[in-house]
Amino acid sequence: MSEVQVPGRVPSPLVEVADGRFARHGVRLLLKRDDLIHPDLVGNKWRKLAPSVRAAAGRPLVTFGGAWSNHLRATAAAGRLLGQETVGIVRGDELADRELNASLARCVADGMRLRFVDRASYRRKAEPPVLERLLRGAGAPPDAFVVPEGGSNALAVHGCVALGRELRGVADVAAVACGTGGTLAGLAAGLDPGQRALGVAVLKGGFLAEEVRRLQREAFGGPRGRWQVENRFHGGGFARVPAELEFFARDFEDRHGLAVERLYVAKLLFALTALTGEGAFPPGTRLAAVITGRPFPEG
Ligand SMILES: *Cc1c(COP(=O)(O)O)cnc(C)c1O
């Protein structure tokens, strides 16, 4: 696999934290601090995007996202860091007439050109004629390098294999929050046979396992590693942060001094705390939680 050009702090640090809710069940909680890899290209996005930027080889990079998309911001940052033109196709043409929110403003500051599209077209963006029309509308050439929404292509999955490798020998279960499942697909592939990966879905719908299988087929030609998906902790759907989850996240920040990203990381940590309480992990388990990102904007 291509070497990554954006310098980052890898392997990312692995730190054990003392938390009675885990210790009580004989479980050791370790935080895999991918949030510390790079200040601008944060967490798993560093692992996922750098290979695509390299593969684009100078062609403009086009991708998709909602108004608060971590992936869109990361793509813009990657473009700036690697001197690569980026175009962001944003869901919701009503946003075109409004002041940019902090996330989109950051994209623009990093040099990304934004194109707002209606939700119906956005939904159908994978259909070749629709995609072609969207690219034309965004002023992108037909040979632009298109990265799917959420950034999970085969290159991204390969980029996340290193995450699994870094956890060999130091954890029994490696857990990660999942949007598209690309990170989980690569993580599982990088682990040793005695280890397993656990993905916590932050979206409703129960489609994630099928997506992970598809991504592993695309990246490796077939299934890799031991992994499973936990679908009970989406908290009502993407970007929903119920009061109980918000309370949990603040408490976790107070206990451990970690800034807890709400859309993904909070749901992961909440899920692991609940699962441990249910006795899902046998005593002696070393449980590594991948901290895939930081809050934005930073509090
Ligand atoms: C994008 C993102 C994820 C989800 O990664 P997938 O590969 O899409 O499953 C998890 N955590 C954070 C903080 C993210 O920004």
The ligand as an SDF file (V2000), in Angstrom:
LIG
                    3D

 15 15  0  0  0  0  0  0  0  0999 V2000
  -15.9240    9.3680   10.2560 C   0  0  0  0  0  0  0  0  0  0  0  0
  -15.8380    9.0040   11.6860 C   0  0  0  0  0  0  0  0  0  0  0  0
  -16.0890    7.6890   12.1450 C   0  0  0  0  0  0  0  0  0  0  0  0
  -16.6770    6.6170   11.2610 C   0  0  0  0  0  0  0  0  0  0  0  0
  -15.7770    5.9850   10.4100 O   0  0  0  0  0  0  0  0  0  0  0  0
  -16.3250    4.9640    9.3110 P   0  0  0  0  0  0  0  0  0  0  0  0
  -15.0850    4.4720    8.6710 O   0  0  0  0  0  0  0  0  0  0  0  0
  -17.1680    5.7570    8.3670 O   0  0  0  0  0  0  0  0  0  0  0  0
  -17.1220    3.9070    9.9750 O   0  0  0  0  0  0  0  0  0  0  0  0
  -15.8930    7.4180   13.4870 C   0  0  0  0  0  0  0  0  0  0  0  0
  -15.4870    8.3820   14.3380 N   0  0  0  0  0  0  0  0  0  0  0  0
  -15.2540    9.6490   13.9480 C   0  0  0  0  0  0  0  0  0  0  0  0
  -14.8510   10.6660   14.9640 C   0  0  0  0  0  0  0  0  0  0  0  0
  -15.4270   10.0020   12.6130 C   0  0  0  0  0  0  0  0  0  0  0  0
  -15.2130   11.2790   12.2310 O   0  0  0  0  0  0  0  0  0  0  0  0
  1  2  1  0
  2  3  1  0
  2 14  2  0
  3  4  1  0
  3 10  2  0
  4  5  1  0
  5  6  1  0
  6  7  2  0
  6  8  1  0
  6  9  1  0
 10 11  1  0
 11 12  2  0
 12 13  1  0
 12 14  1  0
 14 15  1  0
M  END
$$$$
